[in-house]
Amino acid sequence: MTVAEDLGGDAPAETGAVARIPSASARTAPELKMTARSCDVFYGDNHAIKNVDVDILDNTVTAFIGPSGCGKSTFLRCLNRMNDTIDICRVTGELTLDGEDIYDAKVDPVQLRARVGMVFQKPNPFPKSIYDNVAYGPRIHGLVRNKADLDDVVEQSLRRASLWGEVSDRLDQPGTGLSGGQQQRLCIARAIATAPEVLLMDEPCSALDPIATARVEELIHELRENYSIVIVTHSMQQAARVSQKTAFFHLGHLVEYDDTTKIFTNPHDKRTQDYITGRIG
């Protein structure tokens, strides 16, 4: 059974080549958080991302799906300027957070990444204690006034990451000593400790077992109440479970962007239908 069939969908009614973005009148709630307009990404002479327009809504999980190498992770890294760390990478177009251009020369990328946190594909806790992993961001960004404030941030971040009950009695032990699923939740706690507004997740469950994956998916659902979340995933089933909006990428193009249910049951573009039914990808 395909994802579309599992969601009770029909075949697409029409095909086309242009990604569709819901009109402003259809977006009364939740509010717009980030936008990309005419976004292109180049690695040297390689044109990796081509003319992408997409909206990221507040308190919403947006899933980026598509075949390997289609550009979804490359575009994700545009949203917090992680591509700045690659010398040959060049990003053009307009990307905004709360209406402000995040590529403006006045914007400090380090401060931007405090507002737009990121969790990577493979759990990557620092070679520090559990406590110091979570405390790292608030310390370097000067977000706390004293040790009591820092203790509170660490505890609340671990609680929001559904990890406090498992580690509260061993905060001084290495974060690298946790299980894979616990390490990923520690990385999520570390990301939200700086009180970001947007949380980017690049295939956060690809290295986890099914039980740990289920825990992270439950966590994503809970975190949506406080954050805008963008997740890159190869699992269409996961995208259908956790997201409210889905963007389908193919060969560097954003083919289609719409409500997740619509994407998986009645997509506008034949390429989207071919991907979710397994004909391509």
TORKOL-4160 file (C-alpha; in steps of 0.2 Angstrom, whole numbers, padded with zeros to 4 digits, m for minus):
281
<pt num="1" X="0000" Y="0000" Z="0000"/>
<pt num="2" X="0006" Y="0017" Z="m0005"/>
<pt num="3" X="0006" Y="0032" Z="0007"/>
<pt num="4" X="m0007" Y="0040" Z="m0003"/>
<pt num="5" X="m0018" Y="0024" Z="m0002"/>
<pt num="6" X="m0015" Y="0023" Z="0016"/>
<pt num="7" X="m0021" Y="0041" Z="0018"/>
<pt num="8" X="m0037" Y="0037" Z="0008"/>
<pt num="9" X="m0032" Y="0047" Z="m0007"/>
<pt num="10" X="m0036" Y="0047" Z="m0026"/>
<pt num="11" X="m0025" Y="0050" Z="m0041"/>
<pt num="12" X="m0020" Y="0068" Z="m0045"/>
<pt num="13" X="m0033" Y="0077" Z="m0055"/>
<pt num="14" X="m0020" Y="0087" Z="m0065"/>
<pt num="15" X="m0002" Y="0089" Z="m0069"/>
<pt num="16" X="0009" Y="0105" Z="m0070"/>
<pt num="17" X="0027" Y="0111" Z="m0068"/>
<pt num="18" X="0025" Y="0125" Z="m0055"/>
<pt num="19" X="0026" Y="0123" Z="m0036"/>
<pt num="20" X="0010" Y="0130" Z="m0028"/>
<pt num="21" X="0010" Y="0141" Z="m0013"/>
<pt num="22" X="m0006" Y="0144" Z="m0004"/>
<pt num="23" X="m0013" Y="0162" Z="m0005"/>
<pt num="24" X="m0012" Y="0174" Z="0009"/>
<pt num="25" X="m0030" Y="0173" Z="0012"/>
<pt num="26" X="m0028" Y="0154" Z="0015"/>
<pt num="27" X="m0015" Y="0157" Z="0028"/>
<pt num="28" X="m0025" Y="0167" Z="0041"/>
<pt num="29" X="m0018" Y="0155" Z="0055"/>
<pt num="30" X="m0004" Y="0150" Z="0058"/>
<pt num="31" X="0006" Y="0165" Z="0054"/>
<pt num="32" X="0020" Y="0166" Z="0042"/>
<pt num="33" X="0038" Y="0164" Z="0050"/>
<pt num="34" X="0050" Y="0162" Z="0036"/>
<pt num="35" X="0050" Y="0165" Z="0017"/>
<pt num="36" X="0061" Y="0160" Z="0002"/>
<pt num="37" X="0058" Y="0169" Z="m0014"/>
<pt num="38" X="0068" Y="0166" Z="m0030"/>
<pt num="39" X="0081" Y="0156" Z="m0020"/>
<pt num="40" X="0095" Y="0149" Z="m0030"/>
<pt num="41" X="0111" Y="0139" Z="m0023"/>
<pt num="42" X="0127" Y="0137" Z="m0033"/>
<pt num="43" X="0142" Y="0126" Z="m0028"/>
<pt num="44" X="0155" Y="0134" Z="m0040"/>
<pt num="45" X="0147" Y="0131" Z="m0057"/>
<pt num="46" X="0134" Y="0118" Z="m0051"/>
<pt num="47" X="0117" Y="0126" Z="m0050"/>
<pt num="48" X="0110" Y="0115" Z="m0036"/>
<pt num="49" X="0094" Y="0124" Z="m0031"/>
<pt num="50" X="0084" Y="0133" Z="m0044"/>
<pt num="51" X="0071" Y="0147" Z="m0041"/>
<pt num="52" X="0063" Y="0140" Z="m0025"/>
<pt num="53" X="0048" Y="0149" Z="m0017"/>
<pt num="54" X="0042" Y="0143" Z="m0001"/>
<pt num="55" X="0033" Y="0148" Z="0015"/>
<pt num="56" X="0037" Y="0142" Z="0033"/>
<pt num="57" X="0023" Y="0144" Z="0045"/>
<pt num="58" X="0023" Y="0147" Z="0063"/>
<pt num="59" X="0019" Y="0132" Z="0075"/>
<pt num="60" X="0019" Y="0121" Z="0060"/>
<pt num="61" X="0029" Y="0106" Z="0054"/>
<pt num="62" X="0035" Y="0107" Z="0036"/>
<pt num="63" X="0042" Y="0092" Z="0028"/>
<pt num="64" X="0055" Y="0092" Z="0014"/>
<pt num="65" X="0054" Y="0076" Z="0004"/>
<pt num="66" X="0061" Y="0070" Z="m0013"/>
<pt num="67" X="0074" Y="0058" Z="m0020"/>
<pt num="68" X="0092" Y="0058" Z="m0014"/>
<pt num="69" X="0102" Y="0072" Z="m0021"/>
<pt num="70" X="0087" Y="0082" Z="m0025"/>
<pt num="71" X="0092" Y="0098" Z="m0015"/>
<pt num="72" X="0081" Y="0097" Z="0000"/>
<pt num="73" X="0096" Y="0097" Z="0013"/>
<pt num="74" X="0105" Y="0110" Z="0003"/>
<pt num="75" X="0090" Y="0121" Z="0004"/>
<pt num="76" X="0087" Y="0117" Z="0022"/>
<pt num="77" X="0104" Y="0124" Z="0026"/>
<pt num="78" X="0100" Y="0140" Z="0018"/>
<pt num="79" X="0087" Y="0144" Z="0031"/>
<pt num="80" X="0101" Y="0146" Z="0045"/>
<pt num="81" X="0115" Y="0151" Z="0033"/>
<pt num="82" X="0125" Y="0134" Z="0036"/>
<pt num="83" X="0130" Y="0135" Z="0018"/>
<pt num="84" X="0141" Y="0150" Z="0023"/>
<pt num="85" X="0153" Y="0137" Z="0029"/>
<pt num="86" X="0156" Y="0131" Z="0012"/>
<pt num="87" X="0168" Y="0142" Z="0002"/>
<pt num="88" X="0162" Y="0138" Z="m0015"/>
<pt num="89" X="0143" Y="0139" Z="m0011"/>
<pt num="90" X="0133" Y="0155" Z="m0016"/>
<pt num="91" X="0115" Y="0158" Z="m0011"/>
<pt num="92" X="0105" Y="0171" Z="m0021"/>
<pt num="93" X="0087" Y="0177" Z="m0019"/>
<pt num="94" X="0078" Y="0183" Z="m0004"/>
<pt num="95" X="0076" Y="0173" Z="0012"/>
<pt num="96" X="0067" Y="0181" Z="0027"/>
<pt num="97" X="0064" Y="0178" Z="0046"/>
<pt num="98" X="0049" Y="0188" Z="0052"/>
<pt num="99" X="0051" Y="0199" Z="0037"/>
<pt num="100" X="0069" Y="0203" Z="0039"/>
<pt num="101" X="0082" Y="0197" Z="0026"/>
<pt num="102" X="0093" Y="0184" Z="0034"/>
<pt num="103" X="0107" Y="0187" Z="0021"/>
<pt num="104" X="0108" Y="0205" Z="0024"/>
<pt num="105" X="0126" Y="0210" Z="0028"/>
<pt num="106" X="0121" Y="0217" Z="0045"/>
<pt num="107" X="0115" Y="0200" Z="0050"/>
<pt num="108" X="0127" Y="0190" Z="0061"/>
<pt num="109" X="0126" Y="0171" Z="0056"/>
<pt num="110" X="0130" Y="0165" Z="0074"/>
<pt num="111" X="0115" Y="0175" Z="0081"/>
<pt num="112" X="0104" Y="0169" Z="0067"/>
<pt num="113" X="0108" Y="0151" Z="0071"/>
<pt num="114" X="0103" Y="0155" Z="0089"/>
<pt num="115" X="0086" Y="0159" Z="0082"/>
<pt num="116" X="0086" Y="0145" Z="0069"/>
<pt num="117" X="0092" Y="0130" Z="0078"/>
<pt num="118" X="0097" Y="0114" Z="0069"/>
<pt num="119" X="0098" Y="0095" Z="0073"/>
<pt num="120" X="0108" Y="0085" Z="0061"/>
<pt num="121" X="0106" Y="0067" Z="0053"/>
<pt num="122" X="0118" Y="0059" Z="0065"/>
<pt num="123" X="0118" Y="0063" Z="0084"/>
<pt num="124" X="0133" Y="0073" Z="0087"/>
<pt num="125" X="0134" Y="0077" Z="0106"/>
<pt num="126" X="0149" Y="0087" Z="0111"/>
<pt num="127" X="0163" Y="0077" Z="0120"/>
<pt num="128" X="0156" Y="0085" Z="0136"/>
<pt num="129" X="0145" Y="0081" Z="0150"/>
<pt num="130" X="0126" Y="0080" Z="0147"/>
<pt num="131" X="0124" Y="0096" Z="0157"/>
<pt num="132" X="0138" Y="0106" Z="0147"/>
<pt num="133" X="0130" Y="0100" Z="0131"/>
<pt num="134" X="0114" Y="0109" Z="0134"/>
<pt num="135" X="0122" Y="0124" Z="0143"/>
<pt num="136" X="0134" Y="0127" Z="0129"/>
<pt num="137" X="0123" Y="0138" Z="0118"/>
<pt num="138" X="0116" Y="0149" Z="0133"/>
<pt num="139" X="0133" Y="0152" Z="0139"/>
<pt num="140" X="0141" Y="0157" Z="0123"/>
<pt num="141" X="0126" Y="0168" Z="0118"/>
<pt num="142" X="0125" Y="0176" Z="0135"/>
<pt num="143" X="0107" Y="0171" Z="0138"/>
<pt num="144" X="0109" Y="0168" Z="0157"/>
<pt num="145" X="0114" Y="0179" Z="0171"/>
<pt num="146" X="0120" Y="0166" Z="0184"/>
<pt num="147" X="0121" Y="0147" Z="0188"/>
<pt num="148" X="0104" Y="0146" Z="0194"/>
<pt num="149" X="0097" Y="0153" Z="0178"/>
<pt num="150" X="0108" Y="0141" Z="0168"/>
<pt num="151" X="0102" Y="0126" Z="0179"/>
<pt num="152" X="0084" Y="0131" Z="0175"/>
<pt num="153" X="0088" Y="0132" Z="0156"/>
<pt num="154" X="0096" Y="0115" Z="0156"/>
<pt num="155" X="0082" Y="0107" Z="0166"/>
<pt num="156" X="0068" Y="0114" Z="0155"/>
<pt num="157" X="0077" Y="0110" Z="0139"/>
<pt num="158" X="0080" Y="0092" Z="0144"/>
<pt num="159" X="0061" Y="0091" Z="0149"/>
<pt num="160" X="0055" Y="0098" Z="0133"/>
<pt num="161" X="0066" Y="0085" Z="0124"/>
<pt num="162" X="0058" Y="0071" Z="0135"/>
<pt num="163" X="0075" Y="0067" Z="0142"/>
<pt num="164" X="0075" Y="0074" Z="0160"/>
<pt num="165" X="0068" Y="0059" Z="0168"/>
<pt num="166" X="0082" Y="0048" Z="0160"/>
<pt num="167" X="0097" Y="0059" Z="0164"/>
<pt num="168" X="0093" Y="0070" Z="0179"/>
<pt num="169" X="0103" Y="0060" Z="0191"/>
<pt num="170" X="0119" Y="0059" Z="0179"/>
<pt num="171" X="0121" Y="0076" Z="0172"/>
<pt num="172" X="0139" Y="0076" Z="0175"/>
<pt num="173" X="0142" Y="0060" Z="0164"/>
<pt num="174" X="0147" Y="0061" Z="0145"/>
<pt num="175" X="0133" Y="0064" Z="0133"/>
<pt num="176" X="0142" Y="0052" Z="0121"/>
<pt num="177" X="0138" Y="0038" Z="0134"/>
<pt num="178" X="0120" Y="0039" Z="0130"/>
<pt num="179" X="0110" Y="0028" Z="0118"/>
<pt num="180" X="0108" Y="0034" Z="0100"/>
<pt num="181" X="0090" Y="0039" Z="0103"/>
<pt num="182" X="0095" Y="0048" Z="0119"/>
<pt num="183" X="0110" Y="0057" Z="0110"/>
<pt num="184" X="0098" Y="0063" Z="0097"/>
<pt num="185" X="0086" Y="0070" Z="0110"/>
<pt num="186" X="0101" Y="0078" Z="0119"/>
<pt num="187" X="0105" Y="0087" Z="0103"/>
<pt num="188" X="0087" Y="0093" Z="0102"/>
<pt num="189" X="0088" Y="0099" Z="0120"/>
<pt num="190" X="0105" Y="0108" Z="0115"/>
<pt num="191" X="0096" Y="0116" Z="0100"/>
<pt num="192" X="0081" Y="0122" Z="0110"/>
<pt num="193" X="0092" Y="0129" Z="0124"/>
<pt num="194" X="0095" Y="0145" Z="0115"/>
<pt num="195" X="0076" Y="0148" Z="0114"/>
<pt num="196" X="0075" Y="0147" Z="0095"/>
<pt num="197" X="0060" Y="0152" Z="0085"/>
<pt num="198" X="0063" Y="0139" Z="0071"/>
<pt num="199" X="0070" Y="0121" Z="0072"/>
<pt num="200" X="0078" Y="0113" Z="0057"/>
<pt num="201" X="0080" Y="0094" Z="0057"/>
<pt num="202" X="0090" Y="0085" Z="0044"/>
<pt num="203" X="0084" Y="0067" Z="0044"/>
<pt num="204" X="0084" Y="0067" Z="0063"/>
<pt num="205" X="0078" Y="0048" Z="0064"/>
<pt num="206" X="0089" Y="0040" Z="0050"/>
<pt num="207" X="0101" Y="0033" Z="0062"/>
<pt num="208" X="0089" Y="0028" Z="0075"/>
<pt num="209" X="0079" Y="0012" Z="0078"/>
<pt num="210" X="0060" Y="0011" Z="0077"/>
<pt num="211" X="0057" Y="0014" Z="0095"/>
<pt num="212" X="0069" Y="0029" Z="0096"/>
<pt num="213" X="0061" Y="0036" Z="0080"/>
<pt num="214" X="0044" Y="0035" Z="0088"/>
<pt num="215" X="0050" Y="0045" Z="0103"/>
<pt num="216" X="0058" Y="0058" Z="0092"/>
<pt num="217" X="0042" Y="0059" Z="0081"/>
<pt num="218" X="0031" Y="0061" Z="0097"/>
<pt num="219" X="0043" Y="0075" Z="0103"/>
<pt num="220" X="0042" Y="0084" Z="0086"/>
<pt num="221" X="0023" Y="0084" Z="0088"/>
<pt num="222" X="0025" Y="0092" Z="0106"/>
<pt num="223" X="0038" Y="0105" Z="0100"/>
<pt num="224" X="0027" Y="0111" Z="0087"/>
<pt num="225" X="0017" Y="0121" Z="0100"/>
<pt num="226" X="0032" Y="0132" Z="0103"/>
<pt num="227" X="0042" Y="0131" Z="0087"/>
<pt num="228" X="0041" Y="0132" Z="0068"/>
<pt num="229" X="0049" Y="0115" Z="0063"/>
<pt num="230" X="0056" Y="0110" Z="0046"/>
<pt num="231" X="0061" Y="0092" Z="0044"/>
<pt num="232" X="0070" Y="0084" Z="0029"/>
<pt num="233" X="0065" Y="0065" Z="0028"/>
<pt num="234" X="0067" Y="0051" Z="0016"/>
<pt num="235" X="0052" Y="0043" Z="0024"/>
<pt num="236" X="0036" Y="0048" Z="0016"/>
<pt num="237" X="0027" Y="0039" Z="0030"/>
<pt num="238" X="0036" Y="0049" Z="0043"/>
<pt num="239" X="0032" Y="0065" Z="0033"/>
<pt num="240" X="0014" Y="0060" Z="0033"/>
<pt num="241" X="0014" Y="0057" Z="0052"/>
<pt num="242" X="0023" Y="0072" Z="0058"/>
<pt num="243" X="0020" Y="0087" Z="0046"/>
<pt num="244" X="0006" Y="0098" Z="0041"/>
<pt num="245" X="0014" Y="0105" Z="0026"/>
<pt num="246" X="0025" Y="0096" Z="0013"/>
<pt num="247" X="0037" Y="0102" Z="0000"/>
<pt num="248" X="0042" Y="0090" Z="m0014"/>
<pt num="249" X="0059" Y="0093" Z="m0022"/>
<pt num="250" X="0066" Y="0085" Z="m0038"/>
<pt num="251" X="0082" Y="0089" Z="m0047"/>
<pt num="252" X="0085" Y="0105" Z="m0038"/>
<pt num="253" X="0067" Y="0112" Z="m0041"/>
<pt num="254" X="0053" Y="0114" Z="m0028"/>
<pt num="255" X="0040" Y="0104" Z="m0038"/>
<pt num="256" X="0025" Y="0106" Z="m0026"/>
<pt num="257" X="0021" Y="0114" Z="m0009"/>
<pt num="258" X="0004" Y="0111" Z="0000"/>
<pt num="259" X="m0005" Y="0104" Z="0014"/>
<pt num="260" X="0003" Y="0087" Z="0018"/>
<pt num="261" X="m0014" Y="0078" Z="0016"/>
<pt num="262" X="m0016" Y="0086" Z="m0001"/>
<pt num="263" X="0002" Y="0081" Z="m0006"/>
<pt num="264" X="m0001" Y="0063" Z="m0002"/>
<pt num="265" X="m0019" Y="0060" Z="m0008"/>
<pt num="266" X="m0021" Y="0072" Z="m0022"/>
<pt num="267" X="m0005" Y="0081" Z="m0028"/>
<pt num="268" X="m0006" Y="0094" Z="m0042"/>
<pt num="269" X="0010" Y="0088" Z="m0051"/>
<pt num="270" X="0012" Y="0071" Z="m0059"/>
<pt num="271" X="0030" Y="0070" Z="m0053"/>
<pt num="272" X="0024" Y="0071" Z="m0035"/>
<pt num="273" X="0012" Y="0057" Z="m0038"/>
<pt num="274" X="0026" Y="0047" Z="m0047"/>
<pt num="275" X="0037" Y="0049" Z="m0032"/>
<pt num="276" X="0024" Y="0045" Z="m0018"/>
<pt num="277" X="0019" Y="0029" Z="m0028"/>
<pt num="278" X="0037" Y="0024" Z="m0030"/>
<pt num="279" X="0038" Y="0026" Z="m0049"/>
<pt num="280" X="0053" Y="0038" Z="m0047"/>
<pt num="281" X="0065" Y="0040" Z="m0033"/>
